[in-house]
Amino acid sequence: MSHLKKIVIVGGGSAGWICAAMLGHYFEKGFCEVELIESEEIGTIGVGESTIPPFLQLIRTLGIDEQDFIQKTQASFKLAIRFEDWRAKGETYYHPFGQIGGPVDVHEFYQCWLRAKANGHPSKLQDFAPATVMADTGRFMLPAKAQRTMIANANYALHIDAKLVAAYLRRFAEARNVKRTEGIVTDVATRADGGIEKVILRDGRAVAGDFFIDCSGFRSLLVGKTLNEPYRDWSDLLLCDRAIAVQTANVGAPHPYTLSQAQDFGWRWRIPLQHRSGNGYVFCSQYLSDDEAKAVLMRQVEGEVLIEPQVIPFKTGMRERLWVKNCVAIGLAGGFIEPLESTALHLIYKGMDYLLRFFPDMDADPTLAAEYNRRMTGDYEEIRDFIVLHYATTQRDDTPFWKACAAVELPESLKARIDLFQASGVLRDGVDDMFRAPSWQSVMEGMGIRPRRYQQLVDRVPYSAIEQLMDRSAPMLADFVRTLPTHEAFLRTHCPAEPVRKSA
Ligand SMILES: Cc1cc2nc3c(=O)[nH]c(=O)nc-3n(C[C@H](O)[C@H](O)[C@H](O)COP(=O)(O)OP(=O)(O)OC[C@H]3O[C@@H](n4cnc5c(N)ncnc54)[C@H](O)[C@@H]3O)c2cc1C
């Protein structure tokens, strides 16, 4: 039994360079050779700019200085997603990062709030979420710099420039002995056991390896095209199948949240970076043509248009197995669930994290791949269910699209989750719990799903104590947040973007 000597990554988009950076970091001392093949001629998808908090865990795991990373990638802070017009036109809610309120005795805040609501208390759940209050008022402070204050339990992620991040991670990986090869893969040779032996480039060069990571994007050159792993198509659950993306100059200060505004046939995003904004319309082609979607998006974006709008078709779903033989598909090569909750970059990190946890040797014990696939499938399915929740519980019936969303038959796993939640606000654990309780609670509440009753054990606490907490803490939080710098001022003083490097 001997360890892998060479890993080949095919593809240099966000997925390829995140994988390369992680492997470079772990194998810096030359444990295993890593080579990445990418083609400038083919290019990358270039979108994927809103993240969730574990993205910062990746940056920290790599030992990258967060401030430097923000400055070089024109990043801004993201405290929440603001959903407009999802449940009904004119309604807005937030999905914030971090905690909502604090426990009372041993009881979860949410349960205490449910009890207060049952007693007619007028407060809103999000009045107690520090990240929501900051996002809504355009304020920002690093929670770590505000310990022992009311925002200490908030959390945040970043809005990033996808191309600058790939360039940053490329520099990081190349400095740690990852070899980059420019070229187009035109052929793939397989071994007698059906695994991948080598990839062959257009100019005739062959690159062999012991293990391959397929980061070739929607083309899925290795796991899809070569190993023929079937695709689990979830387009019956999530109806959108195309996006139009466009970059614009910023107008006004960047908001510390991603905007997700429901449209007649999908939804529109706005992701403000320090130097520009990313915008897009995710829609269902059954009801809207590319030209119509483009016209709708262009009517709504603000600021000078910086690049031509790009149309991106996609099919929601994932490969039945992501790890097959001696190859694992990471990023779009493995699957894609639309970007409503900004989860794709996280799945890349998760995919690499698990790969390092279940790292194979030359014999590649199939039980490692089986456990990897079980975990990753669990994560994909939890994300799928979470996104379906946003659509299927809508009250909108103003277009055929929204009527079709409301008529979607829920996956059993989501149905069971909603049923349990409605019974008493309890949440069912997933394989790895991608989303914590405040995420589900926020979206359920935003979409009008409230438990029928609170957990009766909360009655142990005198109601006067709960009422007092509700009465006092929301105004105190609002008052405290008013003392914080604006998001723009924080960026300017703490981590102003550096001019974009020519090589990036
Ligand atoms: C509309 C949209 C919006 C999104 N928004 C978000 C978001 O807000 N947040 C988020 O986390 N994710 C988002 N994503 C997902 C995110 O963009 C991707 O997960 C991420 O960019 C990773 O892409 P990738 O590296 O797998 O693929 P790509 O960027 O497509 O890279 C594929 C690589 O493979 C190379 N390649 C392909 N074929 C060959 C070949 N034959 N030879 C050599 N090289 C080859 C290409 O050159 C490229 O380097 C979004 C996706 C879409 C479609």
PDBQT file of the ligand as one rigid body, heavy atoms in Angstrom, charges set to zero:
ROOT
HETATM    1  C1  LIG A 601     -25.714  32.072 -12.692  1.00  0.00    +0.000 C 
HETATM    2  C2  LIG A 601     -24.815  31.546 -11.624  1.00  0.00    +0.000 A 
HETATM    3  C3  LIG A 601     -24.637  32.284 -10.465  1.00  0.00    +0.000 A 
HETATM    4  C4  LIG A 601     -23.832  31.781  -9.441  1.00  0.00    +0.000 A 
HETATM    5  N1  LIG A 601     -23.719  32.473  -8.275  1.00  0.00    +0.000 NA
HETATM    6  C5  LIG A 601     -23.046  31.910  -7.241  1.00  0.00    +0.000 A 
HETATM    7  C6  LIG A 601     -22.941  32.580  -5.989  1.00  0.00    +0.000 A 
HETATM    8  O1  LIG A 601     -23.434  33.688  -5.799  1.00  0.00    +0.000 OA
HETATM    9  N2  LIG A 601     -22.255  31.961  -5.012  1.00  0.00    +0.000 N 
HETATM   10  C7  LIG A 601     -21.674  30.737  -5.175  1.00  0.00    +0.000 A 
HETATM   11  O2  LIG A 601     -21.105  30.203  -4.224  1.00  0.00    +0.000 OA
HETATM   12  N3  LIG A 601     -21.718  30.122  -6.368  1.00  0.00    +0.000 NA
HETATM   13  C8  LIG A 601     -22.384  30.665  -7.391  1.00  0.00    +0.000 A 
HETATM   14  N4  LIG A 601     -22.414  30.027  -8.591  1.00  0.00    +0.000 N 
HETATM   15  C9  LIG A 601     -21.632  28.819  -8.784  1.00  0.00    +0.000 C 
HETATM   16  C10 LIG A 601     -20.175  29.184  -9.054  1.00  0.00    +0.000 C 
HETATM   17  O3  LIG A 601     -20.101  30.076 -10.135  1.00  0.00    +0.000 OA
HETATM   18  C11 LIG A 601     -19.375  27.935  -9.378  1.00  0.00    +0.000 C 
HETATM   19  O4  LIG A 601     -19.618  26.970  -8.403  1.00  0.00    +0.000 OA
HETATM   20  C12 LIG A 601     -17.916  28.240  -9.349  1.00  0.00    +0.000 C 
HETATM   21  O5  LIG A 601     -17.621  29.308 -10.184  1.00  0.00    +0.000 OA
HETATM   22  C13 LIG A 601     -17.105  27.040  -9.764  1.00  0.00    +0.000 C 
HETATM   23  O6  LIG A 601     -17.135  26.856 -11.128  1.00  0.00    +0.000 OA
HETATM   24  P1  LIG A 601     -16.183  25.740 -11.714  1.00  0.00    +0.000 P 
HETATM   25  O7  LIG A 601     -14.789  26.082 -11.368  1.00  0.00    +0.000 OA
HETATM   26  O8  LIG A 601     -16.715  24.431 -11.326  1.00  0.00    +0.000 OA
HETATM   27  O9  LIG A 601     -16.425  25.889 -13.281  1.00  0.00    +0.000 OA
HETATM   28  P2  LIG A 601     -15.805  26.947 -14.345  1.00  0.00    +0.000 P 
HETATM   29  O10 LIG A 601     -15.649  28.309 -13.787  1.00  0.00    +0.000 OA
HETATM   30  O11 LIG A 601     -16.664  26.802 -15.570  1.00  0.00    +0.000 OA
HETATM   31  O12 LIG A 601     -14.353  26.390 -14.656  1.00  0.00    +0.000 OA
HETATM   32  C14 LIG A 601     -14.165  25.284 -15.490  1.00  0.00    +0.000 C 
HETATM   33  C15 LIG A 601     -12.685  25.210 -15.812  1.00  0.00    +0.000 C 
HETATM   34  O13 LIG A 601     -12.460  24.056 -16.595  1.00  0.00    +0.000 OA
HETATM   35  C16 LIG A 601     -11.676  24.410 -17.705  1.00  0.00    +0.000 C 
HETATM   36  N5  LIG A 601     -11.961  23.483 -18.792  1.00  0.00    +0.000 N 
HETATM   37  C17 LIG A 601     -13.160  23.082 -19.254  1.00  0.00    +0.000 A 
HETATM   38  N6  LIG A 601     -12.999  22.240 -20.278  1.00  0.00    +0.000 NA
HETATM   39  C18 LIG A 601     -11.664  22.105 -20.459  1.00  0.00    +0.000 A 
HETATM   40  C19 LIG A 601     -10.867  21.376 -21.369  1.00  0.00    +0.000 A 
HETATM   41  N7  LIG A 601     -11.388  20.616 -22.320  1.00  0.00    +0.000 N 
HETATM   42  N8  LIG A 601      -9.526  21.471 -21.258  1.00  0.00    +0.000 NA
HETATM   43  C20 LIG A 601      -8.949  22.242 -20.308  1.00  0.00    +0.000 A 
HETATM   44  N9  LIG A 601      -9.655  22.954 -19.422  1.00  0.00    +0.000 NA
HETATM   45  C21 LIG A 601     -11.003  22.890 -19.506  1.00  0.00    +0.000 A 
HETATM   46  C22 LIG A 601     -12.067  25.849 -18.015  1.00  0.00    +0.000 C 
HETATM   47  O14 LIG A 601     -11.098  26.495 -18.777  1.00  0.00    +0.000 OA
HETATM   48  C23 LIG A 601     -12.162  26.400 -16.603  1.00  0.00    +0.000 C 
HETATM   49  O15 LIG A 601     -10.880  26.742 -16.164  1.00  0.00    +0.000 OA
HETATM   50  C24 LIG A 601     -23.186  30.537  -9.620  1.00  0.00    +0.000 A 
HETATM   51  C25 LIG A 601     -23.328  29.832 -10.814  1.00  0.00    +0.000 A 
HETATM   52  C26 LIG A 601     -24.150  30.312 -11.807  1.00  0.00    +0.000 A 
HETATM   53  C27 LIG A 601     -24.303  29.515 -13.064  1.00  0.00    +0.000 C 
ENDROOT
TORSDOF 0
